[in-house]
């Protein structure tokens, strides 16, 4: 079962542009009966490995923007322990309720994007489509983080978004692509395909740091971790095979609805068991 959960996490992560890792926690809670804190920590391992596979797929296309990725990864990684510390002071009910609010926000955003900008759903994490990129209206511009054209106000906005990404990763075990991608597109004016590719590198680093932080304070079964990570790799590779045929606005809307249903079932099961 743990292998199956890993496959689903990797597959959904690969078939979405942002927000796929949000499936991890409900699946681990519902199918394996893990406490929310344990599920959040374990999900980071599958998300990290899946994202690394996605990065390897993207290297040949040269779509990763390294400077924004570095800024996001460094600041986001530094913020991860704060999210982990917050989670330790929250009981399962508070974590579940706040996680559910986050899921609703992400699902609404995914649905709106699929309805208003369906072209953007063609860019998924499992492969780099050979399409003209959709750029956002750049508030700062693509070179706002470079030494030559450095703009502190823009750096501050990116830093805040990166910090939020790290806190959410440490708190809920999510990758944070739903924060990273919109910021890269709207603030830096990055091509949507490059934004998705860049987010993968950030997710891999931040999730890896988050899992390392979780592992230092929790006793983990190596076999369980190995199966979860293997499943994540297999899922991302399956996403590579399927994404060219099924990625699109309809699929993204289906994921948004499934995300809400899974979270609702997780909440109901918690109250029934309690």
C-alpha positions as CSV (number, residue, x, y, z in Angstrom):
1,X,0.0,0.0,0.0
2,X,2.8,2.4,0.8
3,X,4.3,1.8,-2.7
4,X,0.9,2.6,-4.2
5,X,0.6,5.8,-2.2
6,X,4.1,6.8,-3.4
7,X,3.1,6.1,-7.1
8,X,-0.1,8.3,-6.7
9,X,1.9,11.1,-5.2
10,X,4.5,11.1,-8.0
11,X,1.9,10.7,-10.7
12,X,-0.3,13.6,-9.5
13,X,2.8,15.8,-8.9
14,X,3.9,15.0,-12.4
15,X,0.6,15.7,-14.1
16,X,0.0,19.1,-12.5
17,X,1.8,22.4,-12.9
18,X,1.4,23.3,-9.2
19,X,-0.5,21.8,-6.3
20,X,0.0,18.1,-6.9
21,X,1.9,17.4,-3.7
22,X,-1.2,18.4,-1.7
23,X,-2.6,14.8,-2.3
24,X,0.2,13.2,-0.2
25,X,-1.1,14.0,3.3
26,X,-4.8,12.9,2.8
27,X,-3.6,9.6,1.1
28,X,-1.2,8.8,3.9
29,X,-3.8,9.6,6.6
30,X,-6.7,7.7,4.9
31,X,-4.9,4.7,3.5
32,X,-2.2,4.1,6.1
33,X,-3.8,5.6,9.2
34,X,-0.8,7.9,9.9
35,X,-1.2,10.9,12.3
36,X,-1.2,14.2,10.4
37,X,2.2,15.2,11.6
38,X,3.7,11.9,10.5
39,X,2.0,12.0,7.1
40,X,3.3,15.6,6.5
41,X,6.8,14.5,7.3
42,X,6.7,11.4,5.2
43,X,5.1,13.1,2.2
44,X,8.2,15.3,1.9
45,X,10.3,12.3,1.0
46,X,8.1,11.3,-1.9
47,X,7.7,14.8,-3.0
48,X,11.4,15.4,-2.9
49,X,12.3,12.3,-4.9
50,X,9.5,12.9,-7.4
51,X,10.6,16.5,-7.9
52,X,14.2,15.4,-8.4
53,X,13.1,13.0,-11.2
54,X,11.2,15.9,-12.7
55,X,14.3,18.1,-12.6
56,X,16.3,15.5,-14.5
57,X,13.6,15.4,-17.2
58,X,13.8,19.2,-17.5
59,X,17.6,19.6,-17.6
60,X,17.9,18.9,-21.3
61,X,15.2,21.5,-22.1
62,X,17.2,24.2,-20.2
63,X,14.1,25.7,-18.8
64,X,15.3,26.0,-15.3
65,X,16.1,29.6,-14.2
66,X,18.9,29.1,-11.8
67,X,19.1,32.4,-10.0
68,X,15.4,32.6,-8.9
69,X,15.6,28.9,-8.1
70,X,18.6,29.6,-5.8
71,X,16.9,32.5,-4.0
72,X,13.7,30.5,-3.5
73,X,15.6,27.4,-2.4
74,X,17.9,29.1,0.1
75,X,15.3,31.2,1.8
76,X,12.6,28.5,1.6
77,X,14.9,26.0,3.2
78,X,15.8,28.4,6.0
79,X,12.1,28.8,6.8
80,X,11.3,25.0,6.8
81,X,12.2,24.5,10.5
82,X,9.8,27.3,11.5
83,X,6.9,25.4,9.9
84,X,8.0,22.2,11.6
85,X,8.2,23.9,14.9
86,X,4.7,25.3,14.5
87,X,3.3,21.8,13.6
88,X,4.7,20.4,16.9
89,X,2.6,22.9,18.8
90,X,-0.7,22.1,17.0
91,X,-2.9,19.1,17.6
92,X,-4.2,16.9,14.8
93,X,-7.6,18.7,14.6
94,X,-6.0,22.2,14.2
95,X,-3.6,20.8,11.6
96,X,-6.4,19.1,9.7
97,X,-8.6,22.2,9.7
98,X,-5.9,24.6,8.6
99,X,-4.7,22.1,6.0
100,X,-8.3,21.9,4.7
101,X,-8.4,25.6,4.2
102,X,-5.2,25.5,2.3
103,X,-6.6,22.7,0.1
104,X,-9.7,24.8,-0.7
105,X,-7.5,27.8,-1.7
106,X,-5.4,25.6,-4.0
107,X,-8.3,23.8,-5.5
108,X,-10.1,27.0,-6.4
109,X,-7.0,28.4,-7.9
110,X,-6.5,25.3,-10.0
111,X,-10.1,25.4,-11.2
112,X,-9.9,29.1,-12.1
113,X,-6.7,28.6,-14.0
114,X,-8.1,25.7,-16.0
115,X,-11.2,27.8,-16.8
116,X,-9.5,31.2,-17.5
117,X,-6.1,30.2,-18.8
118,X,-6.5,26.6,-20.1
119,X,-3.2,27.0,-22.1
120,X,-1.2,27.1,-18.9
121,X,-2.4,23.6,-17.9
122,X,-0.4,22.2,-20.8
123,X,2.8,22.8,-18.8
124,X,3.1,20.0,-16.3
125,X,6.1,18.8,-14.3
126,X,6.6,15.5,-16.0
127,X,7.7,16.9,-19.3
128,X,8.6,20.1,-21.1
129,X,6.1,20.7,-23.9
130,X,7.4,22.3,-27.1
131,X,5.0,25.2,-27.0
132,X,5.3,28.9,-26.9
133,X,5.3,29.9,-23.2
134,X,2.7,32.0,-21.5
135,X,4.4,34.8,-19.6
136,X,2.8,36.9,-16.9
137,X,2.6,40.6,-16.6
138,X,6.0,41.3,-15.0
139,X,5.7,43.5,-12.0
140,X,9.5,43.4,-11.5
141,X,11.0,41.8,-14.6
142,X,13.1,38.7,-15.2
143,X,16.4,40.4,-14.2
144,X,15.2,42.0,-11.0
145,X,17.3,39.6,-8.9
146,X,20.5,40.0,-10.9
147,X,23.4,42.0,-9.5
148,X,23.3,44.4,-12.5
149,X,19.6,45.3,-12.2
150,X,18.9,44.3,-8.5
151,X,15.7,45.7,-7.1
152,X,15.3,45.3,-3.4
153,X,11.5,45.7,-3.3
154,X,11.3,42.8,-5.8
155,X,13.8,40.7,-3.9
156,X,11.8,41.3,-0.7
157,X,8.6,40.0,-2.4
158,X,10.3,36.9,-3.7
159,X,11.9,36.4,-0.2
160,X,8.5,36.6,1.5
161,X,7.0,34.1,-1.0
162,X,10.0,31.8,-0.5
163,X,9.6,32.0,3.3
164,X,5.9,31.1,3.0
165,X,6.8,28.2,0.8
166,X,9.3,26.9,3.4
167,X,6.9,27.3,6.3
168,X,4.0,25.5,4.5
169,X,6.4,22.7,3.5
170,X,7.5,22.2,7.1
171,X,4.0,22.6,8.4
172,X,2.0,20.5,6.0
173,X,4.5,18.4,4.0
174,X,3.6,20.1,0.7
175,X,6.0,21.2,-2.1
176,X,4.8,24.7,-2.4
177,X,4.5,24.9,-6.2
178,X,1.2,26.7,-5.8
179,X,3.1,29.6,-4.3
180,X,6.3,29.4,-6.4
181,X,4.8,29.2,-9.9
182,X,2.4,32.2,-9.6
183,X,5.2,34.4,-8.1
184,X,7.6,33.5,-10.8
185,X,5.1,34.2,-13.5
186,X,3.4,37.3,-12.2
187,X,6.3,39.0,-10.4
188,X,9.3,38.0,-12.6
189,X,7.3,37.6,-15.8
190,X,8.7,34.1,-16.3
191,X,7.4,31.9,-19.1
192,X,4.9,29.4,-17.5
193,X,7.0,26.4,-18.7
194,X,10.1,27.8,-17.1
195,X,8.2,28.7,-14.0
196,X,7.0,25.1,-13.6
197,X,10.5,23.7,-14.3
198,X,12.1,26.1,-11.9
199,X,9.6,25.3,-9.2
200,X,10.6,21.6,-9.4
201,X,14.2,22.4,-8.4
202,X,13.0,24.6,-5.5
203,X,10.5,21.9,-4.4
204,X,13.2,19.2,-4.5
205,X,15.6,21.3,-2.3
206,X,13.0,22.6,0.2
207,X,11.2,19.2,0.5
208,X,14.6,17.6,1.1
209,X,15.5,20.0,3.8
210,X,12.0,19.6,5.3
211,X,12.3,15.8,5.4
212,X,15.8,15.9,6.9
213,X,14.5,18.2,9.6
214,X,11.6,15.8,10.2
215,X,13.8,12.7,10.3
216,X,16.1,14.2,13.0
217,X,13.2,14.3,15.5
218,X,11.4,11.1,14.4
219,X,12.2,7.4,14.3
220,X,11.5,6.2,10.7
221,X,11.3,2.7,9.1
222,X,13.9,2.6,6.2
223,X,11.8,0.1,4.3
224,X,8.8,2.3,4.5
225,X,10.8,5.3,3.3
226,X,12.3,3.2,0.5
227,X,9.0,2.0,-0.8
228,X,7.5,5.5,-0.6
229,X,10.4,7.0,-2.5
230,X,10.4,4.2,-5.1
231,X,6.7,4.8,-5.6
232,X,7.3,8.5,-6.1
233,X,9.9,7.8,-8.8
234,X,7.6,5.3,-10.6
235,X,4.7,7.8,-10.4
236,X,6.7,10.6,-11.9
237,X,7.9,8.3,-14.7
238,X,4.3,7.2,-15.4
239,X,3.4,10.9,-15.5
240,X,6.0,11.3,-18.2
241,X,4.3,8.7,-20.3
242,X,0.8,10.0,-19.7
243,X,1.2,13.7,-19.7
244,X,1.5,14.2,-23.4
245,X,-1.9,12.6,-23.9
246,X,-4.0,13.6,-20.9
247,X,-2.6,16.8,-19.4
248,X,-5.0,19.7,-19.8
249,X,-7.8,21.8,-18.2
250,X,-10.2,18.9,-17.7
251,X,-7.6,16.9,-15.9
252,X,-6.7,19.8,-13.7
253,X,-10.3,20.3,-12.8
254,X,-10.6,16.7,-11.9
255,X,-7.6,16.9,-9.7
256,X,-9.1,20.0,-8.0
257,X,-12.3,18.1,-7.2
258,X,-10.5,15.0,-6.1
259,X,-8.3,17.1,-3.8
260,X,-11.4,18.6,-2.1
261,X,-13.1,15.2,-1.8
262,X,-10.0,13.5,-0.3
263,X,-9.7,16.2,2.3
264,X,-13.4,16.1,3.1
265,X,-13.2,12.3,3.7
266,X,-10.1,12.8,5.8
267,X,-11.9,15.4,8.0
268,X,-15.0,13.2,8.3
269,X,-13.0,10.1,9.2
270,X,-11.1,12.1,11.9
271,X,-14.4,13.2,13.6
272,X,-15.9,9.7,13.3
273,X,-12.9,8.0,14.8
274,X,-12.8,10.7,17.5
